[in-house]
Amino acid sequence: MLEFSAFVALISLVMLAFFILTDSDDNNRGGGLMEPALIPIPKREKR
C-alpha cells in the first residue's frame, strides 16, 4: 500500500509540474492569463 501511495504522489507531482510549466503566461503559446494590449485612445479637444 505504501508503494502505491508513493507512486500516486509521484505521478501527481509530475502532472502538477507539467501543468505549471506548460500553462505559463510569459510565452506566446496562448496559455494562461495574457496582459491586455495598450491601445491609445484619442482625446477630444475642448472648445
N, C-alpha and C positions, 0 to 999 in steps of 0.2 A: 504494500500500500504506500509505503514511503517513496519507493521508486516511481510509482505512478504520479504521486503528488509533485515530486521534483520535476518529472517530465512535463506535466501540465504547466507548472510555474515557468519552466524554461521556454516552452512554446509561447506562453503568454507574454513573456518579456521580449522575445524575438518579434512577435507580432506588434507589440506596442512600439518598439524601436523602429520597425519598418514604417508604421503609420506616422510616427512623428517625423521621420526623415523624409518621407515622400509627400507629406501634406504641408510643406513649408511654404510661406508666402514670400520668401526672398528669392524665388526663381520665377521663370516665365512659363511654367507649365500650367498655370491657371488654378492651382490648388490653394486652399486656404483663403484668408481674407486679403484682398488686394487693396492698396491705397488708391483713393479716387484721383483721377487726373484733374489738375487745376486748370480751369478754363477761364480766361479773362472775361469779365462782364463789362460792357461799355457803360459809362456813366452818362446820365442826361445832364446837359448843361442848364443851369438856372438862368432865367432871363430877367 
